[in-house]
Amino acid sequence: MFKARERTRLMLFGIIAAVLVCSTASAAPTFGFTNITGNNPANALIGENQLSVELIDFGGGQVEFLFRNIGPDPATIMQINFDDGDTSSISLPMGFTDITGIVSFSDPVNGNENLPGGNTVGFETTTGFSADADTPQPVNNGISPGETLGITLTGDYSDVLADMLCGDLVVGIHVQSIGVDRNSESFITDIPVVPAPSAIALGIIGIGMVRNMRKRKTL
């Protein structure tokens, strides 16, 4: 009787928490970036202050990663990489959407371009999941202050969000022409800016508990 009561309580908590993460997810969480190269502290701060990526449910079984550069300091996103580890929560093809400004990206020829400095933090670009600003003038085609670029991939929104929050899916960017010296830096996603991480974390725990209860029920 006691075990049955406990299972019911756990299930109820899991459902409530899962509802929380689903309602929170609709707020389209925005992830900031953390510098990983440290070439210039001032430039690293510029990137961390004005660059972000918003995760959006694009519909039709697709998710959109909307990259923003709010400025005002000089900095241009030239390269975007995804490391989804062994989760496989995202899949190709890759699409380019919600472009504002003079922005033009495409898949690199080799389809597996590494993120500069990524090896220092264990970042490994998943094969085929990278994009570069187009030549012949890539700085002009990158994401500069005031510009945006959306990248769409196939995937279940809730799974992709959970993987990003758990660090199983990481997005990396290489940024050039930063600050006064116009140097370069690399960044990877960190915790979401909005909504509150605690609410999302609670939801993920709830989803995990529901999944575990279902597994136990089938045994």
Backbone as ProteinMPNN parsed JSONL, in Angstrom:
{"seq_chain_A": "MFKARERTRLMLFGIIAAVLVCSTASAAPTFGFTNITGNNPANALIGENQLSVELIDFGGGQVEFLFRNIGPDPATIMQINFDDGDTSSISLPMGFTDITGIVSFSDPVNGNENLPGGNTVGFETTTGFSADADTPQPVNNGISPGETLGITLTGDYSDVLADMLCGDLVVGIHVQSIGVDRNSESFITDIPVVPAPSAIALGIIGIGMVRNMRKRKTL", "coords_chain_A": {"N_chain_A": [[0.829, -1.197, 0.0], [1.909, 1.214, 0.867], [4.014, 1.519, -0.981], [2.588, 1.727, -3.348], [1.262, 4.125, -2.919], [3.406, 5.877, -2.782], [4.391, 5.644, -5.385], [2.288, 6.785, -6.777], [2.418, 9.421, -5.825], [4.933, 10.185, -6.808], [4.439, 9.972, -9.534], [2.473, 11.952, -9.905], [3.954, 14.242, -9.18], [5.852, 14.164, -11.175], [4.275, 14.541, -13.481], [3.22, 17.112, -13.026], [5.616, 18.595, -12.997], [6.5, 18.079, -15.55], [4.548, 19.375, -17.046], [5.193, 21.952, -16.319], [7.714, 22.323, -17.568], [6.931, 22.098, -20.214], [5.202, 24.281, -20.555], [6.994, 26.278, -19.988], [8.823, 25.911, -21.995], [7.488, 26.942, -24.155], [8.079, 29.549, -24.043], [10.254, 30.032, -25.508], [13.276, 29.641, -24.851], [16.282, 31.503, -24.386], [19.667, 31.162, -25.041], [22.781, 32.119, -23.745], [26.273, 32.816, -24.512], [29.472, 31.413, -23.727], [32.846, 32.316, -23.534], [35.61, 30.492, -24.912], [38.187, 30.631, -25.798], [39.754, 32.887, -25.055], [41.457, 34.869, -26.176], [41.465, 37.635, -26.047], [40.44, 39.386, -23.312], [38.648, 41.595, -23.304], [37.4, 41.41, -25.804], [36.257, 38.909, -25.522], [34.323, 39.471, -23.615], [32.682, 41.2, -25.025], [31.516, 39.456, -26.906], [30.131, 37.713, -25.175], [28.293, 39.445, -24.084], [26.64, 40.353, -26.175], [25.834, 38.357, -27.957], [23.654, 35.662, -28.767], [21.521, 32.691, -28.769], [18.365, 31.612, -29.671], [16.056, 29.099, -28.894], [13.563, 27.672, -30.792], [10.344, 26.307, -31.348], [9.721, 25.233, -34.393], [7.748, 23.995, -35.75], [6.184, 21.281, -37.621], [7.864, 19.184, -36.949], [10.359, 20.309, -36.694], [13.076, 22.25, -35.349], [14.187, 25.541, -34.553], [17.179, 27.341, -34.405], [17.78, 30.403, -33.449], [19.957, 32.857, -34.112], [21.282, 35.764, -32.657], [22.717, 39.001, -32.877], [23.085, 41.59, -31.007], [24.631, 43.84, -30.861], [26.303, 46.787, -29.441], [28.916, 46.717, -30.292], [31.677, 46.047, -32.574], [31.585, 42.868, -34.048], [31.382, 39.719, -35.56], [29.585, 36.878, -36.312], [30.941, 34.108, -37.752], [31.018, 31.413, -38.131], [29.193, 28.472, -37.358], [28.602, 25.785, -35.212], [27.502, 22.484, -34.26], [27.395, 20.274, -31.547], [26.192, 17.332, -30.784], [26.817, 15.156, -29.345], [26.161, 11.858, -28.355], [23.466, 11.869, -28.531], [21.758, 12.372, -30.699], [19.521, 14.019, -31.119], [18.957, 15.91, -32.953], [18.663, 16.23, -36.501], [19.64, 16.188, -39.976], [17.955, 17.577, -42.936], [19.693, 20.806, -43.021], [18.424, 24.048, -42.663], [18.11, 27.544, -43.596], [16.829, 30.371, -42.125], [14.675, 33.197, -41.207], [16.294, 35.512, -41.676], [17.857, 38.556, -41.104], [19.205, 41.576, -42.297], [22.376, 41.721, -44.063], [23.092, 38.743, -44.51], [24.484, 35.601, -45.144], [24.712, 32.228, -45.196], [26.041, 28.878, -45.542], [26.318, 25.27, -45.84], [29.522, 23.922, -45.002], [32.036, 22.714, -47.32], [33.304, 20.272, -46.624], [31.648, 19.369, -44.624], [32.148, 18.838, -41.953], [33.392, 20.724, -40.167], [35.697, 21.823, -37.778], [35.335, 23.549, -34.625], [37.225, 26.352, -33.908], [39.448, 26.121, -31.223], [37.736, 24.469, -29.885], [38.536, 21.922, -29.105], [39.764, 22.249, -26.663], [37.814, 22.216, -24.747], [36.538, 19.903, -25.122], [34.739, 19.95, -27.232], [33.237, 18.613, -30.025], [32.512, 18.774, -33.304], [29.554, 17.55, -34.675], [29.283, 15.392, -37.432], [28.495, 16.998, -40.403], [27.007, 18.98, -39.215], [27.44, 21.931, -39.3], [28.018, 25.355, -40.256], [28.99, 27.993, -42.461], [29.774, 31.477, -43.001], [29.219, 32.805, -46.207], [31.6, 32.971, -48.884], [32.675, 35.421, -51.421], [33.332, 37.399, -49.557], [33.316, 36.872, -46.569], [33.127, 38.192, -44.044], [31.336, 40.248, -44.481], [29.072, 38.758, -44.946], [28.559, 37.429, -42.624], [27.02, 37.232, -39.289], [26.451, 40.216, -38.19], [26.406, 43.148, -35.939], [23.041, 43.884, -35.043], [21.921, 42.048, -36.761], [20.346, 38.887, -37.708], [20.125, 35.273, -37.817], [18.475, 32.316, -38.611], [18.722, 28.839, -38.018], [17.42, 25.865, -39.09], [16.643, 22.566, -38.024], [15.836, 19.078, -38.076], [13.927, 17.708, -35.45], [12.615, 16.766, -32.202], [11.109, 19.18, -30.251], [10.981, 19.309, -27.37], [12.803, 17.32, -26.64], [15.174, 18.292, -27.749], [15.459, 20.695, -26.321], [15.734, 19.693, -23.691], [18.161, 18.315, -23.988], [19.904, 20.408, -24.516], [19.769, 21.843, -22.129], [20.843, 20.006, -20.406], [23.387, 19.866, -21.301], [24.051, 18.034, -23.209], [23.681, 18.629, -25.812], [25.396, 21.0, -27.54], [26.047, 24.258, -28.722], [28.331, 25.88, -30.814], [30.165, 28.836, -31.687], [32.178, 30.724, -33.965], [33.689, 33.775, -33.876], [34.572, 36.746, -35.542], [36.497, 39.774, -36.252], [36.264, 41.358, -33.894], [35.757, 44.003, -31.578], [38.183, 46.658, -30.965], [40.682, 45.754, -31.888], [39.913, 43.961, -33.756], [40.027, 41.153, -33.556], [39.67, 37.515, -33.137], [37.397, 35.136, -31.563], [36.166, 32.165, -29.904], [33.078, 30.658, -28.888], [30.797, 28.873, -26.709], [27.499, 27.565, -26.018], [25.813, 28.418, -22.96], [23.974, 28.308, -19.834], [20.399, 28.915, -20.089], [19.171, 32.231, -20.776], [16.551, 33.212, -20.424], [13.635, 31.22, -19.932], [13.425, 31.052, -16.259], [16.033, 29.049, -15.105], [15.652, 27.197, -13.015], [12.972, 26.452, -13.085], [12.829, 25.13, -15.521], [14.646, 23.083, -15.076], [13.31, 21.655, -13.071], [11.181, 20.712, -14.561], [12.503, 18.989, -16.346], [13.444, 17.045, -14.601], [10.986, 16.055, -13.817], [10.003, 14.982, -16.241], [11.879, 12.953, -16.648], [11.291, 11.332, -14.428], [8.696, 10.511, -15.017], [9.205, 9.005, -17.307], [10.821, 6.975, -16.217], [8.994, 5.749, -14.462], [7.198, 4.727, -16.302], [8.805, 2.851, -17.555], [9.299, 1.063, -15.46], [6.742, 0.104, -15.063], [6.325, -1.429, -17.294], [8.015, -3.552, -16.895]], "CA_chain_A": [[0.0, 0.0, 0.0], [2.807, 2.361, 0.959], [4.745, 1.659, -2.243], [1.645, 2.206, -4.354], [1.01, 5.532, -2.626], [4.612, 6.605, -3.178], [4.443, 5.673, -6.848], [1.287, 7.765, -7.212], [2.956, 10.751, -5.541], [6.01, 10.452, -7.756], [3.85, 10.173, -10.851], [1.835, 13.257, -9.906], [5.001, 15.259, -9.201], [6.457, 14.137, -12.5], [3.358, 15.128, -14.451], [3.192, 18.554, -12.778], [6.884, 19.162, -13.434], [6.558, 17.991, -17.009], [3.715, 20.463, -17.538], [5.964, 23.183, -16.126], [8.735, 22.479, -18.602], [6.277, 22.304, -21.502], [4.737, 25.659, -20.613], [8.189, 27.115, -19.995], [9.459, 25.769, -23.3], [6.801, 27.78, -25.13], [8.626, 30.899, -23.941], [11.421, 30.071, -26.386], [14.44, 30.016, -24.044], [17.432, 32.086, -25.066], [20.929, 30.737, -24.455], [23.933, 32.979, -23.94], [27.505, 32.131, -24.916], [30.658, 31.523, -22.876], [34.082, 32.304, -24.316], [36.471, 29.337, -24.631], [39.535, 30.823, -26.342], [40.471, 33.839, -24.213], [42.503, 35.61, -26.881], [41.426, 39.005, -25.543], [39.332, 39.46, -22.353], [37.661, 42.607, -23.705], [36.65, 40.851, -26.92], [35.452, 37.815, -24.979], [33.19, 40.096, -22.934], [31.786, 41.713, -26.07], [30.755, 38.323, -27.424], [29.227, 37.199, -24.15], [27.251, 40.44, -23.807], [25.737, 40.707, -27.268], [25.509, 37.229, -28.831], [22.767, 34.678, -28.142], [20.761, 31.834, -29.672], [17.04, 31.305, -29.131], [15.536, 27.815, -29.367], [12.162, 27.888, -31.155], [9.602, 25.206, -31.971], [9.449, 25.742, -35.744], [6.61, 23.263, -36.308], [6.488, 20.275, -38.637], [8.962, 18.328, -36.507], [11.618, 21.023, -36.821], [13.434, 23.262, -34.36], [14.992, 26.626, -35.112], [18.159, 28.014, -33.572], [17.802, 31.774, -33.964], [21.159, 33.548, -33.632], [21.142, 37.213, -32.633], [23.854, 39.851, -32.536], [22.383, 42.841, -30.696], [25.556, 44.974, -30.899], [26.676, 47.662, -30.568], [30.34, 46.632, -30.619], [32.007, 45.23, -33.744], [31.731, 41.424, -33.852], [30.631, 39.051, -36.617], [29.566, 35.409, -36.247], [31.377, 33.605, -39.06], [30.929, 29.954, -38.201], [28.285, 27.887, -36.371], [28.824, 24.346, -35.095], [26.666, 21.77, -33.299], [27.932, 19.035, -30.977], [25.078, 16.684, -30.093], [27.311, 13.958, -28.664], [25.542, 10.605, -28.791], [22.019, 11.972, -28.318], [21.067, 12.346, -31.998], [18.209, 14.662, -30.997], [18.768, 16.721, -34.152], [19.092, 15.553, -37.727], [19.623, 16.988, -41.192], [18.75, 18.642, -43.533], [19.825, 22.095, -42.369], [17.831, 25.139, -43.418], [18.462, 28.893, -43.141], [15.571, 31.112, -42.062], [14.618, 34.404, -40.369], [17.494, 36.318, -41.914], [17.739, 40.012, -41.165], [20.492, 42.146, -42.648], [23.114, 41.072, -45.165], [23.612, 37.507, -43.925], [24.415, 34.472, -46.068], [25.448, 31.062, -44.7], [25.795, 27.601, -46.203], [27.093, 24.164, -45.276], [30.882, 23.845, -45.538], [32.233, 21.662, -48.322], [33.634, 18.982, -46.021], [30.539, 18.968, -43.779], [32.559, 18.51, -40.581], [34.403, 21.714, -39.83], [35.883, 21.932, -36.338], [35.259, 24.862, -34.017], [38.537, 26.756, -33.392], [39.526, 26.106, -29.77], [36.761, 23.546, -29.315], [39.19, 20.751, -28.503], [40.177, 22.547, -25.287], [36.686, 21.954, -23.847], [35.908, 18.653, -25.547], [33.694, 20.197, -28.229], [33.482, 17.914, -31.282], [31.418, 19.037, -34.24], [28.903, 16.38, -35.249], [29.454, 15.4, -38.882], [27.448, 17.625, -41.193], [26.273, 20.004, -38.461], [28.18, 23.187, -39.215], [27.693, 26.291, -41.333], [29.932, 29.106, -42.584], [29.404, 32.641, -43.805], [29.619, 32.562, -47.587], [32.65, 33.75, -49.536], [34.093, 35.785, -51.253], [33.548, 38.366, -48.49], [32.579, 36.253, -45.464], [32.839, 39.112, -42.943], [30.115, 40.959, -44.854], [27.953, 37.815, -44.965], [28.354, 36.89, -41.287], [25.986, 37.864, -38.469], [27.032, 41.421, -37.599], [25.475, 43.827, -35.035], [21.725, 44.182, -35.579], [21.488, 41.034, -37.717], [19.95, 37.582, -37.174], [20.085, 34.124, -38.723], [17.891, 31.111, -38.043], [19.104, 27.554, -38.596], [16.432, 24.843, -38.758], [17.037, 21.169, -38.078], [14.764, 18.176, -37.687], [14.06, 17.238, -34.079], [11.528, 17.021, -31.275], [11.485, 20.374, -29.499], [11.212, 19.033, -25.949], [14.039, 16.537, -26.524], [16.3, 19.18, -28.042], [15.581, 21.606, -25.189], [16.284, 18.935, -22.56], [19.573, 18.014, -24.265], [20.677, 21.645, -24.374], [19.83, 22.178, -20.712], [21.713, 19.022, -19.747], [24.729, 19.952, -21.859], [24.29, 16.962, -24.179], [23.71, 19.312, -27.108], [26.091, 22.277, -27.344], [26.236, 25.04, -29.95], [29.553, 26.681, -30.797], [30.282, 29.853, -32.737], [33.464, 31.392, -34.133], [33.378, 35.182, -34.122], [35.723, 37.506, -36.013], [36.411, 41.238, -36.323], [35.698, 41.815, -32.629], [36.369, 45.107, -30.861], [39.109, 47.608, -31.597], [41.754, 45.062, -32.609], [39.275, 43.112, -34.776], [40.53, 39.786, -33.415], [38.634, 36.477, -33.168], [37.166, 34.338, -30.37], [35.157, 31.12, -30.033], [32.155, 30.596, -27.764], [29.824, 27.783, -26.684], [26.296, 27.907, -25.269], [25.762, 28.166, -21.53], [22.615, 28.167, -19.351], [19.5, 29.853, -20.767], [18.95, 33.549, -20.183], [15.145, 33.128, -20.004], [13.073, 31.528, -18.621], [14.207, 30.677, -15.089], [16.599, 27.707, -15.225], [15.146, 26.29, -11.99], [11.69, 25.919, -13.534], [13.095, 24.164, -16.579], [15.296, 21.932, -14.451], [12.256, 20.906, -12.41], [10.443, 20.022, -15.601], [13.312, 17.888, -16.872], [13.395, 15.999, -13.581], [9.664, 15.453, -13.897], [9.927, 14.154, -17.439], [12.683, 11.759, -16.377], [10.569, 10.491, -13.483], [7.592, 9.893, -15.743], [9.772, 7.969, -18.179], [11.247, 5.864, -15.375], [7.797, 5.059, -13.98], [6.66, 3.958, -17.411], [9.684, 1.691, -17.758], [9.054, 0.113, -14.371], [5.424, -0.474, -15.252], [6.388, -2.426, -18.364], [8.854, -4.672, -16.489]], "C_chain_A": [[0.872, 1.26, 0.0], [3.521, 2.602, -0.361], [3.831, 2.2, -3.336], [1.366, 3.692, -4.173], [2.199, 6.388, -3.061], [4.723, 6.712, -4.688], [3.47, 6.71, -7.395], [1.795, 9.183, -7.006], [4.041, 11.131, -6.532], [5.457, 10.741, -9.146], [3.208, 11.553, -10.955], [2.863, 14.375, -9.969], [5.639, 15.341, -10.579], [5.589, 14.791, -13.545], [3.312, 16.645, -14.298], [4.46, 19.208, -13.289], [7.014, 19.132, -14.937], [5.717, 19.087, -17.647], [4.453, 21.788, -17.421], [6.979, 23.377, -17.236], [8.111, 22.709, -19.964], [5.792, 23.73, -21.638], [5.904, 26.617, -20.662], [8.84, 27.093, -21.36], [8.811, 26.677, -24.325], [7.329, 29.21, -25.098], [9.884, 31.072, -24.78], [12.669, 30.525, -25.629], [15.589, 30.52, -24.903], [18.707, 31.701, -24.317], [22.018, 31.769, -24.756], [25.146, 32.146, -24.333], [28.635, 32.417, -23.933], [31.91, 31.417, -23.742], [34.963, 31.115, -23.928], [37.908, 29.539, -25.105], [40.368, 31.825, -25.55], [41.6, 34.575, -24.901], [42.613, 37.049, -26.377], [40.221, 39.133, -24.609], [38.249, 40.456, -22.746], [36.785, 42.087, -24.838], [35.747, 39.707, -26.466], [34.193, 38.363, -24.323], [32.178, 40.646, -23.933], [30.896, 40.589, -26.588], [29.736, 37.809, -26.433], [28.063, 38.155, -23.887], [26.231, 40.594, -24.926], [25.353, 39.569, -28.207], [24.639, 36.217, -28.086], [22.131, 33.806, -29.217], [19.465, 31.437, -28.968], [16.549, 29.999, -29.739], [14.031, 27.924, -29.559], [11.569, 26.614, -31.751], [9.112, 25.698, -33.326], [8.227, 25.076, -36.376], [7.04, 22.251, -37.346], [7.651, 19.381, -38.255], [10.325, 18.968, -36.654], [11.82, 21.994, -35.656], [14.298, 24.308, -35.044], [15.928, 27.173, -34.039], [18.334, 29.42, -34.154], [18.947, 32.549, -33.318], [20.964, 35.058, -33.754], [22.465, 37.881, -32.256], [23.282, 41.244, -32.293], [23.297, 44.058, -30.724], [25.703, 45.609, -29.527], [28.11, 47.478, -31.036], [30.588, 45.765, -31.853], [32.229, 43.771, -33.35], [30.856, 40.736, -34.892], [30.743, 37.539, -36.455], [29.846, 34.87, -37.638], [31.136, 32.112, -39.245], [30.043, 29.462, -37.065], [28.45, 26.371, -36.392], [27.889, 23.748, -34.045], [27.38, 20.495, -32.854], [26.803, 18.381, -30.193], [25.492, 15.363, -29.457], [26.714, 12.696, -29.239], [24.023, 10.669, -28.708], [21.219, 11.846, -29.605], [19.672, 12.946, -31.911], [17.926, 15.585, -32.172], [19.264, 15.942, -35.358], [18.935, 16.5, -38.907], [18.344, 16.707, -41.98], [18.753, 19.927, -42.707], [19.233, 23.177, -43.267], [18.209, 26.482, -42.811], [17.232, 29.788, -43.267], [15.747, 32.401, -41.262], [15.891, 35.251, -40.469], [17.145, 37.797, -41.917], [19.124, 40.586, -41.408], [21.119, 41.402, -43.809], [23.826, 39.852, -44.592], [23.428, 36.378, -44.92], [25.32, 33.352, -45.566], [25.13, 29.843, -45.549], [26.628, 26.531, -45.518], [28.505, 24.191, -45.841], [31.044, 22.647, -46.449], [32.471, 20.304, -47.678], [32.574, 18.499, -45.045], [30.903, 18.652, -42.349], [33.668, 19.451, -40.151], [34.488, 21.877, -38.318], [35.759, 23.377, -35.871], [36.633, 25.239, -33.483], [38.526, 26.839, -31.861], [38.582, 25.125, -29.107], [37.369, 22.348, -28.625], [39.595, 20.991, -27.055], [39.06, 22.28, -24.281], [35.927, 20.693, -24.25], [34.767, 18.823, -26.534], [34.091, 19.52, -29.536], [32.28, 18.109, -32.198], [30.867, 17.734, -34.798], [28.943, 16.491, -36.773], [28.239, 15.99, -39.601], [26.738, 18.777, -40.506], [27.13, 21.248, -38.228], [27.82, 24.052, -40.416], [28.655, 27.462, -41.285], [29.297, 30.278, -43.323], [29.994, 32.463, -45.199], [30.75, 33.493, -48.033], [32.033, 34.43, -50.773], [34.366, 36.8, -50.146], [32.782, 37.899, -47.248], [32.249, 37.196, -44.313], [31.551, 39.881, -43.227], [28.881, 40.063, -44.783], [27.672, 37.194, -43.603], [27.273, 37.651, -40.53], [26.625, 39.009, -37.694], [26.008, 42.092, -36.677], [24.163, 44.214, -35.715], [21.172, 43.134, -36.524], [21.135, 39.719, -37.012], [20.036, 36.521, -38.262], [19.461, 32.947, -37.977], [18.402, 29.881, -38.766], [18.079, 26.523, -38.136], [17.025, 23.451, -38.947], [15.84, 20.32, -37.668], [14.993, 17.697, -36.258], [12.832, 17.553, -33.252], [11.94, 18.14, -30.329], [11.824, 20.072, -28.044], [12.493, 18.246, -25.73], [15.263, 17.42, -26.747], [16.539, 20.14, -26.881], [16.208, 20.9, -23.999], [17.766, 18.657, -22.757], [20.437, 19.262, -24.125], [20.837, 22.02, -22.902], [20.762, 21.243, -19.948], [23.149, 19.08, -20.26], [25.067, 18.834, -22.822], [24.295, 17.487, -25.613], [24.282, 20.705, -26.877], [26.269, 22.955, -28.699], [27.488, 25.896, -29.793], [29.556, 27.691, -31.93], [31.71, 30.398, -32.772], [33.178, 32.81, -34.613], [34.65, 35.932, -34.508], [35.43, 39.006, -36.015], [35.779, 41.832, -35.066], [36.481, 43.013, -32.091], [37.306, 45.967, -31.684], [40.163, 46.891, -32.425], [41.238, 44.105, -33.674], [39.825, 41.681, -34.764], [39.369, 38.802, -33.396], [38.561, 35.729, -31.84], [36.155, 33.245, -30.707], [34.342, 31.046, -28.746], [31.298, 29.339, -27.865], [28.647, 28.193, -25.808], [26.45, 27.574, -23.79], [24.298, 28.066, -21.103], [21.716, 29.203, -20.003], [19.34, 31.16, -20.014], [17.538, 33.637, -19.632], [14.578, 31.867, -20.609], [13.952, 31.021, -17.492], [14.713, 29.25, -15.214], [16.013, 26.726, -14.223], [13.823, 25.663, -12.424], [11.885, 24.861, -14.607], [13.723, 22.904, -16.0], [14.271, 21.055, -13.757], [11.471, 20.103, -13.424], [11.195, 18.832, -16.158], [13.313, 16.723, -15.895], [12.069, 15.264, -13.661], [9.514, 14.537, -15.09], [10.698, 12.861, -17.243], [11.972, 10.804, -15.453], [9.409, 9.783, -14.154], [8.101, 8.758, -16.619], [10.192, 6.744, -17.374], [10.072, 5.056, -14.858], [7.198, 4.207, -15.068], [7.481, 2.696, -17.666], [9.435, 0.625, -16.705], [7.729, -0.612, -14.546], [5.435, -1.575, -16.296], [7.215, -3.636, -17.999], [8.034, -5.795, -15.843]], "O_chain_A": [[0.629, 2.217, -0.735], [3.627, 3.74, -0.818], [4.243, 3.027, -4.149], [1.248, 4.432, -5.15], [2.032, 7.469, -3.626], [5.107, 7.758, -5.213], [3.778, 7.424, -8.349], [1.639, 10.043, -7.872], [4.072, 12.254, -7.036], [5.937, 11.632, -9.846], [3.369, 12.245, -11.96], [2.688, 15.343, -10.71], [5.928, 16.424, -11.088], [6.089, 15.516, -14.405], [3.356, 17.381, -15.284], [4.405, 20.252, -13.94], [7.574, 20.05, -15.536], [6.108, 19.665, -18.661], [4.36, 22.642, -18.303], [7.095, 24.471, -17.788], [8.674, 23.427, -20.791], [5.939, 24.339, -22.697], [5.822, 27.662, -21.308], [9.347, 28.108, -21.837], [9.471, 27.14, -25.255], [7.065, 29.994, -26.009], [10.506, 32.134, -24.765], [13.077, 31.679, -25.756], [15.832, 30.021, -26.002], [18.807, 31.894, -23.106], [22.152, 32.23, -25.889], [25.058, 30.925, -24.468], [28.739, 33.513, -23.383], [32.014, 30.527, -24.586], [35.053, 30.769, -22.75], [38.764, 28.696, -24.837], [41.573, 31.629, -25.391], [42.61, 34.879, -24.266], [43.706, 37.609, -26.291], [39.085, 39.003, -25.064], [37.063, 40.194, -22.546], [35.572, 42.296, -24.837], [34.627, 39.551, -26.951], [33.116, 37.783, -24.461], [30.969, 40.569, -23.713], [29.68, 40.745, -26.695], [28.603, 37.501, -26.803], [26.974, 37.722, -23.511], [25.077, 40.931, -24.663], [24.614, 39.794, -29.166], [24.867, 35.949, -26.906], [22.184, 34.119, -30.407], [19.475, 30.988, -27.822], [16.614, 29.81, -30.954], [13.301, 28.23, -28.616], [12.207, 25.933, -32.554], [8.18, 26.499, -33.393], [7.728, 25.529, -37.405], [8.138, 22.347, -37.895], [8.354, 18.871, -39.128], [11.337, 18.272, -36.731], [10.861, 22.487, -35.063], [15.04, 24.012, -35.981], [15.515, 27.433, -32.909], [18.95, 29.602, -35.204], [18.909, 32.856, -32.126], [20.544, 35.567, -34.793], [23.22, 37.38, -31.423], [23.023, 41.991, -33.236], [22.82, 45.188, -30.625], [25.267, 45.024, -28.536], [28.492, 48.024, -32.071], [29.809, 44.858, -32.148], [32.981, 43.483, -32.419], [29.705, 41.128, -35.086], [31.841, 36.982, -36.46], [29.101, 35.131, -38.583], [31.059, 31.615, -40.368], [30.124, 29.965, -35.944], [28.438, 25.751, -37.455], [27.528, 24.407, -33.07], [27.9, 19.739, -33.674], [26.483, 18.805, -29.083], [24.648, 14.552, -29.077], [26.747, 12.474, -30.449], [23.356, 9.639, -28.802], [20.126, 11.278, -29.608], [18.74, 12.452, -32.547], [16.785, 16.001, -32.372], [20.163, 15.108, -35.254], [18.195, 17.481, -38.843], [17.695, 15.692, -41.728], [17.925, 20.111, -41.815], [19.501, 23.223, -44.468], [18.588, 26.551, -41.642], [16.666, 29.948, -44.348], [16.817, 32.668, -40.714], [16.474, 35.646, -39.459], [16.251, 38.235, -42.641], [20.103, 40.144, -40.806], [20.484, 40.567, -44.453], [25.002, 39.914, -44.234], [22.345, 36.209, -45.48], [26.541, 33.503, -45.517], [24.085, 29.779, -46.196], [27.521, 26.83, -44.725], [28.685, 24.453, -47.03], [30.284, 21.682, -46.364], [31.914, 19.299, -48.12], [32.588, 17.328, -44.666], [30.036, 18.229, -41.584], [34.764, 19.009, -39.807], [33.468, 22.049, -37.651], [36.04, 24.311, -36.623], [37.175, 24.5, -32.661], [37.7, 27.539, -31.277], [38.62, 24.962, -27.888], [36.799, 21.813, -27.675], [39.753, 20.037, -26.295], [39.327, 22.132, -23.089], [34.816, 20.447, -23.781], [33.919, 17.939, -26.663], [35.15, 19.809, -30.093], [31.174, 17.661, -31.897], [31.613, 16.911, -35.328], [28.671, 17.553, -37.334], [27.11, 15.534, -39.423], [25.951, 19.482, -41.136], [27.492, 21.566, -37.095], [27.378, 23.553, -41.451], [29.088, 27.878, -40.211], [28.407, 30.101, -44.155], [31.133, 32.022, -45.348], [30.833, 34.646, -47.608], [30.93, 34.041, -51.156], [35.528, 37.043, -49.821], [31.735, 38.452, -46.912], [31.214, 37.037, -43.666], [30.765, 40.136, -42.315], [27.77, 40.552, -44.581], [26.664, 36.508, -43.432], [26.681, 38.594, -41.056], [27.264, 38.793, -36.665], [24.857, 41.659, -36.63], [24.157, 44.789, -36.804], [20.068, 43.299, -37.044], [21.559, 39.468, -35.884], [20.023, 36.821, -39.456], [19.863, 32.622, -36.859], [18.504, 29.878, -39.993], [17.888, 26.326, -36.936], [17.788, 23.192, -39.878], [14.936, 20.802, -36.987], [16.107, 17.325, -35.891], [12.092, 18.489, -33.555], [12.986, 18.066, -29.685], [12.849, 20.531, -27.539], [13.198, 18.471, -24.746], [16.258, 17.313, -26.031], [17.684, 20.378, -26.496], [17.112, 21.44, -23.362], [18.547, 18.75, -21.81], [21.576, 19.18, -23.665], [21.906, 22.461, -22.478], [21.391, 21.641, -18.967], [24.03, 18.415, -19.715], [26.222, 18.682, -23.218], [24.85, 16.857, -26.513], [23.726, 21.496, -26.114], [26.6, 22.308, -29.693], [27.681, 26.552, -28.77], [29.015, 27.433, -33.006], [32.365, 30.516, -31.736], [32.51, 33.015, -35.627], [35.688, 35.767, -33.867], [34.298, 39.445, -35.812], [34.891, 42.681, -35.139], [37.711, 43.035, -32.142], [37.241, 46.004, -32.912], [40.512, 47.336, -33.519], [42.022, 43.506, -34.409], [40.057, 41.08, -35.813], [38.22, 39.188, -33.61], [39.533, 35.688, -31.085], [35.387, 33.368, -31.661], [34.844, 31.332, -27.66], [31.093, 28.801, -28.953], [28.781, 29.067, -24.952], [27.109, 26.606, -23.411], [23.449, 27.764, -21.941], [22.193, 30.255, -20.428], [19.368, 31.197, -18.784], [17.338, 34.084, -18.502], [14.993, 31.47, -21.698], [15.088, 30.608, -17.723], [13.919, 28.329, -15.408], [15.882, 25.542, -14.532], [13.576, 24.486, -12.164], [11.208, 23.833, -14.615], [13.372, 21.79, -16.391], [14.352, 19.829, -13.844], [11.132, 18.945, -13.179], [10.604, 17.783, -16.416], [13.2, 15.563, -16.293], [12.011, 14.037, -13.587], [8.965, 13.441, -14.974], [10.227, 11.791, -17.628], [12.03, 9.591, -15.654], [9.159, 8.605, -13.901], [7.505, 7.682, -16.667], [9.953, 5.611, -17.79], [10.13, 3.827, -14.813], [6.738, 3.094, -14.811], [6.941, 1.628, -17.951], [9.367, -0.564, -17.013], [7.606, -1.793, -14.22], [4.667, -2.533, -16.212], [7.153, -4.653, -18.691], [8.594, -6.816, -15.444]]}, "name": "protein", "num_of_chains": 1, "seq": "MFKARERTRLMLFGIIAAVLVCSTASAAPTFGFTNITGNNPANALIGENQLSVELIDFGGGQVEFLFRNIGPDPATIMQINFDDGDTSSISLPMGFTDITGIVSFSDPVNGNENLPGGNTVGFETTTGFSADADTPQPVNNGISPGETLGITLTGDYSDVLADMLCGDLVVGIHVQSIGVDRNSESFITDIPVVPAPSAIALGIIGIGMVRNMRKRKTL"}
